Amino acid sequence: MNLVMDSDARPRNEVPVQVVASERLIVSNARGEAAVPLFKGGSARPTEVTRVVVMLHGRLRDADAYLQSTQCARRRRVSSPTA
């Protein structure tokens, strides 16, 4: 008897992501520069950006969930009276 596993039955962290960042952010300092994947929201042009959030993914490789939690944290920070 052969069992065929449906790919959707895998845990989310084992399913390939649909999109890897299509843009790059150039980060530089006195020692050199590097291009890191860039996920962005809003309408700001790169030359207008003054602040970024660096999110390192965890062991679950769930970029969608990490992006969602980062956006949620941003909304809380922006709406905070001490921001």
C-alpha positions in Angstrom: 0.0 0.0 0.0 1.5 3.4 -1.0 0.4 6.5 0.7 0.7 9.8 -1.0 1.1 12.8 1.3 -0.6 16.0 0.2 1.9 18.9 0.3 -0.7 21.0 2.2 -0.6 18.6 5.0 2.9 19.7 6.0 3.3 22.2 8.8 3.5 25.9 7.6 7.2 26.1 8.4 8.0 23.2 6.0 6.2 24.7 3.1 8.3 26.9 0.8 7.5 30.6 0.9 5.6 32.1 -2.0 7.8 35.1 -2.4 11.3 36.1 -1.2 11.9 39.8 -1.0 12.1 41.2 -4.5 14.0 44.2 -3.4 17.2 44.8 -1.4 18.3 47.5 1.1 21.9 48.5 1.0 23.3 48.8 4.5 26.7 50.4 4.8 29.3 51.5 7.4 33.0 52.2 7.5 33.8 48.4 7.1 31.7 48.0 3.9 28.2 47.4 2.7 25.8 44.6 2.2 22.4 44.1 0.5 19.7 42.6 2.7 16.3 41.4 1.6 13.7 44.2 1.8 10.1 43.8 2.6 8.3 47.1 2.7 4.9 48.6 3.1 3.5 52.1 2.6 4.4 54.5 -0.2 7.8 55.9 1.0 10.5 56.0 -1.6 13.9 54.5 -0.5 15.4 58.0 -0.3 12.7 59.1 2.2 13.3 56.2 4.6 14.8 57.3 7.9 14.0 54.3 10.1 13.9 50.6 9.5 13.0 47.5 11.5 15.3 44.5 11.2 13.4 41.3 11.7 15.4 38.1 12.0 13.3 35.0 11.4 13.2 32.2 13.9 13.3 28.5 13.6 9.8 28.3 12.2 10.7 30.1 8.9 7.3 31.7 8.9 8.0 35.0 7.2 4.3 35.9 7.0 3.8 35.5 10.7 7.0 37.5 11.5 5.9 40.3 9.1 2.5 40.4 10.7 3.9 40.6 14.3 6.3 43.3 13.2 3.5 45.3 11.6 1.4 44.9 14.7 4.3 46.1 16.9 4.7 49.1 14.6 1.1 50.0 14.9 1.3 49.8 18.7 4.4 51.9 18.7 3.0 54.6 16.4 -0.2 54.9 18.4 1.6 54.9 21.7 1.3 58.3 23.5 5.0 58.2 24.3 6.1 57.5 20.7 
